[in-house]
Amino acid sequence: MRILIVKNYDEMSKKAAGMVAELVRRKPNCVLGLATGSTPEGLYRELVRMHKEEGLDFSKVTTFNLDEYYGLPGTHPQSYRYFMNEKLFNGINIRKENTFVPDGKVPVKDIEKFCEEYEERIKKAGGIDLQVLGIGGDGHIAFNEPGSSLSSRTRLVALTEQTIKDNSRFFSSMDEVPKYALSMGVGSILEARELLFLANGEKKAEVVAKAIEGPVTSSITASALHLHPKVTAILDEGAAGRLSRVAFYRFAAEAEEKIGMKLF
C-alpha cells in the first residue's frame, strides 16, 4: 500500500483529484468507482474546477457508485444519487446515462436480481479502473459493516447503530436515517484495478491506524485493502495521527518523488 501524508484536507483533495485527472486524460473512456460522504467532496469540487478551467473532459467516462440508502428515491436530498448530481455530475460534461448509482427504490422482491445486474453492468463496462474509497467510523468501506465477508458482493445490508449515528448529522433526526442500504461488497471493491483510499481528520485517526497497520479482519473491512496489489492512501495529518510508522511513509513518498516512480 502506498501511503501519502499531506498537510490538510485541501491538499488531500487536490492530490486525489490529480490522480483521477491523470487517469481520465490517459484513458478518456475509463470507468471510475465513486464514493459519497464529506471526505470526497473536496475531490469532486476540484474535478469540477479542472473541467471548467482546464478542460478536463468526462464525456466518455463511466461511473459506478459504491452504495445508496435503501428506501430513498434519487430525488431525495439525502440520497447518494442526489449527492453525486449536486457535487459532481451537474458540474462536468459527463453523460448522465453513463453514471450508475444503486436504485434505492427497487422493490424488495427484485433486490437480489438488481444487485446481480449491477455487478454484471460493471463487468460489461470493462471493470472499474479506479475506485475511490473513504472509511466509516467503525472501519467500514462502502456500507460493508463490521463482520461483512471479505468476499461479499453487492447486496442489501443493515446499517449498524454507529453508522446510523454518524450519518444522522445529514438528517433532521436519527429516526429519519435509513436503516438499510444497497452496497457493493468487499469482494466487488477488490476487483477494481486500482484503489484510492482517502481519510481526513483526527476523528478517523484510530480506525485508519487499525486499517493500515492492523491485521486483515472482517471487523475492520477497510483492512481488506491489504489484499489488493495497487492501493494509494492519501491521509491528512489528522487522520495519520495514530500511525506508528509515519517517518517511513514520509521517507518512501519522498523517495518516490526523487526517482520518479512508485515503490509500492
VOPAGU-2260 file (C-alpha; in pm, 1 decimal, decimal comma):
REM VOPAGU-2260
SITE   aa  ch    i         X         Y         Z
SITE  MET   A    0       0,0       0,0       0,0
SITE  ARG   A    1     132,7     340,4     -98,5
SITE  ILE   A    2      68,1     594,4     177,7
SITE  LEU   A    3      85,7     968,7     123,0
SITE  ILE   A    4      53,9    1200,9     421,8
SITE  VAL   A    5     -40,3    1557,6     337,8
SITE  LYS   A    6     -90,9    1868,9     545,1
SITE  ASN   A    7    -467,1    1916,5     530,3
SITE  TYR   A    8    -799,6    1831,1     366,8
SITE  ASP   A    9    -748,4    2070,8      78,5
SITE  GLU   A   10    -415,0    1917,1     -13,6
SITE  MET   A   11    -562,6    1567,0      16,9
SITE  SER   A   12    -845,4    1661,8    -218,6
SITE  LYS   A   13    -616,0    1820,2    -477,7
SITE  LYS   A   14    -373,0    1528,3    -479,3
SITE  ALA   A   15    -660,2    1281,4    -517,3
SITE  ALA   A   16    -810,0    1490,6    -799,4
SITE  GLY   A   17    -472,2    1489,6    -970,4
SITE  MET   A   18    -471,6    1109,6    -970,6
SITE  VAL   A   19    -822,6    1090,8   -1112,4
SITE  ALA   A   20    -746,9    1356,5   -1375,2
SITE  GLU   A   21    -430,3    1174,7   -1483,2
SITE  LEU   A   22    -635,2     860,0   -1546,1
SITE  VAL   A   23    -909,8    1047,6   -1733,3
SITE  ARG   A   24    -652,1    1212,3   -1961,2
SITE  ARG   A   25    -463,3     887,3   -2020,8
SITE  LYS   A   26    -776,4     677,6   -2070,5
SITE  PRO   A   27   -1069,8     902,3   -2173,3
SITE  ASN   A   28   -1318,9     613,8   -2159,7
SITE  CYS   A   29   -1213,0     499,9   -1814,2
SITE  VAL   A   30   -1450,8     359,5   -1554,1
SITE  LEU   A   31   -1447,5     534,6   -1216,9
SITE  GLY   A   32   -1582,4     391,9    -892,4
SITE  LEU   A   33   -1711,2     672,9    -671,8
SITE  ALA   A   34   -1792,3     724,8    -305,5
SITE  THR   A   35   -2011,1     973,1    -119,7
SITE  GLY   A   36   -1987,5    1149,8     214,6
SITE  SER   A   37   -1791,2    1451,9     330,0
SITE  THR   A   38   -1448,3    1300,1     257,5
SITE  PRO   A   39   -1461,5    1307,7    -126,5
SITE  GLU   A   40   -1647,8    1640,5    -155,8
SITE  GLY   A   41   -1323,5    1834,2    -198,7
SITE  LEU   A   42   -1206,2    1587,1    -462,7
SITE  TYR   A   43   -1526,1    1638,0    -662,3
SITE  ARG   A   44   -1508,5    2014,0    -620,5
SITE  GLU   A   45   -1155,6    2011,6    -763,9
SITE  LEU   A   46   -1259,3    1790,0   -1055,8
SITE  VAL   A   47   -1538,5    2035,4   -1140,9
SITE  ARG   A   48   -1285,5    2319,1   -1132,1
SITE  MET   A   49   -1046,2    2126,2   -1353,7
SITE  HIS   A   50   -1323,1    2063,4   -1603,7
SITE  LYS   A   51   -1430,5    2428,3   -1615,5
SITE  GLU   A   52   -1086,6    2590,7   -1605,1
SITE  GLU   A   53    -860,0    2328,9   -1763,9
SITE  GLY   A   54   -1097,9    2149,5   -1997,5
SITE  LEU   A   55   -1079,4    1810,4   -1824,7
SITE  ASP   A   56   -1311,2    1600,8   -2042,4
SITE  PHE   A   57   -1551,0    1349,2   -1886,8
SITE  SER   A   58   -1764,3    1293,0   -2196,9
SITE  LYS   A   59   -1652,6     930,1   -2239,4
SITE  VAL   A   60   -1619,7     840,5   -1869,8
SITE  THR   A   61   -1847,1     586,2   -1699,5
SITE  THR   A   62   -1902,5     587,1   -1323,0
SITE  PHE   A   63   -2038,8     342,2   -1068,2
SITE  ASN   A   64   -2117,6     440,8    -711,2
SITE  LEU   A   65   -2048,0     218,5    -416,5
SITE  ASP   A   66   -2383,2     241,4    -244,8
SITE  GLU   A   67   -2720,4     403,2    -186,1
SITE  TYR   A   68   -2961,2     429,8     106,0
SITE  TYR   A   69   -3242,6     179,4      62,4
SITE  GLY   A   70   -3582,2     345,1      66,8
SITE  LEU   A   71   -3474,6     685,2     -69,1
SITE  PRO   A   72   -3553,4     788,3    -426,0
SITE  GLY   A   73   -3280,1     956,7    -627,8
SITE  THR   A   74   -3460,9    1288,1    -592,8
SITE  HIS   A   75   -3433,0    1287,0    -211,4
SITE  PRO   A   76   -3180,0    1549,8     -92,9
SITE  GLN   A   77   -3001,3    1289,1     122,3
SITE  SER   A   78   -2986,5    1019,1    -143,4
SITE  TYR   A   79   -2648,4     941,0    -290,3
SITE  ARG   A   80   -2774,9     991,4    -644,5
SITE  TYR   A   81   -2876,6    1346,7    -547,7
SITE  PHE   A   82   -2537,9    1398,8    -377,5
SITE  MET   A   83   -2347,0    1289,0    -686,4
SITE  ASN   A   84   -2554,4    1505,2    -918,5
SITE  GLU   A   85   -2504,7    1811,5    -698,6
SITE  LYS   A   86   -2139,1    1761,2    -607,2
SITE  LEU   A   87   -2001,7    1632,5    -937,4
SITE  PHE   A   88   -2217,2    1525,9   -1230,4
SITE  ASN   A   89   -2401,8    1856,6   -1281,7
SITE  GLY   A   90   -2069,2    2041,6   -1290,5
SITE  ILE   A   91   -1891,3    1835,1   -1556,4
SITE  ASN   A   92   -1968,6    1715,0   -1909,1
SITE  ILE   A   93   -2035,2    1351,8   -1819,9
SITE  ARG   A   94   -2333,6    1181,4   -1983,5
SITE  LYS   A   95   -2588,9    1109,1   -1710,1
SITE  GLU   A   96   -2676,6     777,4   -1873,8
SITE  ASN   A   97   -2316,8     670,6   -1804,6
SITE  THR   A   98   -2346,0     738,5   -1429,9
SITE  PHE   A   99   -2472,3     448,3   -1223,0
SITE  VAL   A  100   -2588,5     459,9    -861,1
SITE  PRO   A  101   -2779,4     172,9    -697,5
SITE  ASP   A  102   -3156,9     223,3    -704,4
SITE  GLY   A  103   -3277,4     285,9    -350,6
SITE  LYS   A  104   -3638,6     220,0    -451,2
SITE  VAL   A  105   -3601,3    -116,7    -620,4
SITE  PRO   A  106   -3882,4    -345,6    -493,6
SITE  VAL   A  107   -3780,6    -588,9    -220,3
SITE  LYS   A  108   -3858,0    -888,2    -440,2
SITE  ASP   A  109   -3619,5    -759,3    -708,2
SITE  ILE   A  110   -3321,4    -667,4    -485,2
SITE  GLU   A  111   -3117,5    -981,6    -545,7
SITE  LYS   A  112   -3167,7    -958,7    -922,7
SITE  PHE   A  113   -3085,7    -586,8    -922,3
SITE  CYS   A  114   -2759,6    -642,9    -731,8
SITE  GLU   A  115   -2652,5    -918,7    -970,5
SITE  GLU   A  116   -2730,3    -693,9   -1267,6
SITE  TYR   A  117   -2536,1    -404,4   -1111,7
SITE  GLU   A  118   -2223,5    -617,7   -1094,2
SITE  GLU   A  119   -2284,0    -750,9   -1444,6
SITE  ARG   A  120   -2311,6    -393,3   -1571,0
SITE  ILE   A  121   -1970,5    -315,4   -1419,5
SITE  LYS   A  122   -1820,9    -616,6   -1596,0
SITE  LYS   A  123   -1975,7    -516,2   -1928,8
SITE  ALA   A  124   -1824,5    -169,1   -1886,9
SITE  GLY   A  125   -1483,1    -333,1   -1864,2
SITE  GLY   A  126   -1445,9    -325,1   -1486,0
SITE  ILE   A  127   -1359,1     -32,8   -1260,1
SITE  ASP   A  128   -1023,7     129,1   -1335,1
SITE  LEU   A  129   -1000,6     337,8   -1017,8
SITE  GLN   A  130   -1221,9     307,0    -710,8
SITE  VAL   A  131   -1243,1     598,8    -466,5
SITE  LEU   A  132   -1296,1     495,1    -103,6
SITE  GLY   A  133   -1347,0     661,8     231,3
SITE  ILE   A  134   -1371,3     494,3     571,4
SITE  GLY   A  135   -1652,6     487,8     823,1
SITE  GLY   A  136   -1612,9     546,1    1194,3
SITE  ASP   A  137   -1624,3     171,1    1256,5
SITE  GLY   A  138   -1377,7      92,9     980,0
SITE  HIS   A  139   -1619,2       9,5     701,7
SITE  ILE   A  140   -1568,5      71,5     329,4
SITE  ALA   A  141   -1885,1     131,9     127,4
SITE  PHE   A  142   -2152,6       1,1     366,1
SITE  ASN   A  143   -1965,5    -316,9     448,1
SITE  GLU   A  144   -2019,5    -303,2     821,8
SITE  PRO   A  145   -1803,2    -494,3    1074,4
SITE  GLY   A  146   -1848,2    -866,0    1023,0
SITE  SER   A  147   -1904,7    -842,8     648,6
SITE  SER   A  148   -1739,9   -1117,2     449,4
SITE  LEU   A  149   -1424,7   -1005,2     273,1
SITE  SER   A  150   -1555,6   -1186,5     -34,5
SITE  SER   A  151   -1900,0   -1022,3     -17,7
SITE  ARG   A  152   -2079,3    -898,1    -328,5
SITE  THR   A  153   -2330,3    -619,5    -397,7
SITE  ARG   A  154   -2627,9    -672,3    -168,4
SITE  LEU   A  155   -2877,7    -520,8      76,0
SITE  VAL   A  156   -2711,9    -451,7     412,7
SITE  ALA   A  157   -2838,7    -349,9     755,0
SITE  LEU   A  158   -2661,1     -43,3     893,3
SITE  THR   A  159   -2513,1     -53,9    1242,3
SITE  GLU   A  160   -2608,3     185,6    1520,9
SITE  GLN   A  161   -2267,0     352,1    1483,1
SITE  THR   A  162   -2322,9     420,9    1112,7
SITE  ILE   A  163   -2676,1     544,8    1169,1
SITE  LYS   A  164   -2548,9     776,6    1441,6
SITE  ASP   A  165   -2260,0     900,2    1224,6
SITE  ASN   A  166   -2493,4     972,9     933,7
SITE  SER   A  167   -2763,9    1136,7    1144,3
SITE  ARG   A  168   -2587,1    1473,3    1103,7
SITE  PHE   A  169   -2723,0    1481,8     749,0
SITE  PHE   A  170   -3084,1    1429,7     863,5
SITE  SER   A  171   -3324,4    1616,7    1091,9
SITE  SER   A  172   -3319,3    1329,6    1339,8
SITE  MET   A  173   -3181,4     978,7    1383,4
SITE  ASP   A  174   -3530,2     841,5    1316,7
SITE  GLU   A  175   -3506,8     970,2     959,9
SITE  VAL   A  176   -3178,4     793,2     881,9
SITE  PRO   A  177   -3238,5     484,6     662,7
SITE  LYS   A  178   -3162,0     157,7     837,7
SITE  TYR   A  179   -3061,7     -30,4     522,1
SITE  ALA   A  180   -2851,5      32,1     213,6
SITE  LEU   A  181   -2757,2    -128,9    -114,4
SITE  SER   A  182   -2379,9    -165,1    -122,2
SITE  MET   A  183   -2102,0    -313,9    -327,9
SITE  GLY   A  184   -1932,5    -590,1    -133,5
SITE  VAL   A  185   -1570,8    -602,6     -25,5
SITE  GLY   A  186   -1505,9    -865,7    -289,9
SITE  SER   A  187   -1663,0    -640,7    -553,6
SITE  ILE   A  188   -1443,9    -346,7    -449,6
SITE  LEU   A  189   -1124,6    -551,8    -458,6
SITE  GLU   A  190   -1185,7    -629,8    -827,0
SITE  ALA   A  191   -1112,2    -267,5    -925,2
SITE  ARG   A  192    -773,7    -227,6   -1095,0
SITE  GLU   A  193    -666,5      43,4    -851,8
SITE  LEU   A  194    -795,4     176,0    -519,5
SITE  LEU   A  195    -772,7     534,3    -392,9
SITE  PHE   A  196    -833,4     549,9     -18,2
SITE  LEU   A  197    -896,9     889,0     142,9
SITE  ALA   A  198    -924,8     987,5     508,4
SITE  ASN   A  199    -908,6    1317,7     693,1
SITE  GLY   A  200    -946,6    1447,6    1044,9
SITE  GLU   A  201    -840,5    1334,5    1389,2
SITE  LYS   A  202   -1170,0    1150,6    1443,7
SITE  LYS   A  203   -1063,5     895,5    1184,0
SITE  ALA   A  204    -708,2     852,3    1316,4
SITE  GLU   A  205    -765,6     546,5    1535,4
SITE  VAL   A  206    -965,7     348,4    1280,3
SITE  VAL   A  207    -725,9     445,9    1000,0
SITE  ALA   A  208    -435,5     308,4    1205,9
SITE  LYS   A  209    -623,5     -18,0    1257,6
SITE  ALA   A  210    -699,9     -45,7     886,8
SITE  ILE   A  211    -346,4      34,2     768,9
SITE  GLU   A  212    -124,8    -114,8    1040,6
SITE  GLY   A  213    -350,7    -376,9    1194,3
SITE  PRO   A  214    -434,8    -728,7    1075,3
SITE  VAL   A  215    -673,0    -803,0     789,4
SITE  THR   A  216   -1004,4    -867,5     960,1
SITE  SER   A  217   -1374,0    -853,3     882,0
SITE  SER   A  218   -1422,3    -641,0    1194,5
SITE  ILE   A  219   -1243,6    -356,9    1008,9
SITE  THR   A  220   -1342,8    -411,2     646,7
SITE  ALA   A  221   -1108,2    -134,2     527,4
SITE  SER   A  222    -821,2    -363,2     630,9
SITE  ALA   A  223    -905,9    -570,3     321,3
SITE  LEU   A  224    -720,5    -305,5     120,0
SITE  HIS   A  225    -406,9    -503,0     206,8
SITE  LEU   A  226    -536,5    -780,3     -18,7
SITE  HIS   A  227    -520,1    -552,9    -323,8
SITE  PRO   A  228    -196,5    -507,8    -521,1
SITE  LYS   A  229    -241,7    -140,5    -607,0
SITE  VAL   A  230    -367,7      92,7    -334,6
SITE  THR   A  231    -286,2     458,1    -271,6
SITE  ALA   A  232    -392,2     600,8      64,3
SITE  ILE   A  233    -394,2     980,2      96,8
SITE  LEU   A  234    -427,9    1098,6     455,6
SITE  ASP   A  235    -414,9    1441,0     610,7
SITE  GLU   A  236    -205,6    1487,0     923,5
SITE  GLY   A  237    -507,6    1447,0    1149,5
SITE  ALA   A  238    -608,4    1109,8    1004,1
SITE  ALA   A  239    -245,6     991,6    1011,2
SITE  GLY   A  240    -201,0    1090,0    1376,0
SITE  ARG   A  241    -214,6     738,2    1521,6
SITE  LEU   A  242       8,7     567,4    1267,3
SITE  SER   A  243     330,3     428,5    1417,4
SITE  ARG   A  244     542,3     441,4    1100,7
SITE  VAL   A  245     483,0     796,7     981,1
SITE  ALA   A  246     853,9     861,9     930,7
SITE  PHE   A  247     883,0     560,4     699,9
SITE  TYR   A  248     575,8     659,2     497,9
SITE  ARG   A  249     714,7    1010,3     450,9
SITE  PHE   A  250    1056,1     872,1     353,0
SITE  ALA   A  251     900,3     637,1      95,7
SITE  ALA   A  252     689,7     917,1     -54,3
SITE  GLU   A  253     992,3    1148,1     -78,0
SITE  ALA   A  254    1198,0     871,3    -238,8
SITE  GLU   A  255     926,7     817,9    -498,5
SITE  GLU   A  256     929,2    1188,4    -579,1
SITE  LYS   A  257    1307,4    1184,7    -631,0
SITE  ILE   A  258    1326,7     878,9    -855,0
SITE  GLY   A  259    1001,3     947,0   -1037,6
SITE  MET   A  260     845,7     605,2    -987,5
SITE  LYS   A  261     622,5     426,9    -737,2
SITE  LEU   A  262     797,1     198,1    -491,9
SITE  PHE   A  263     486,1      31,2    -352,0
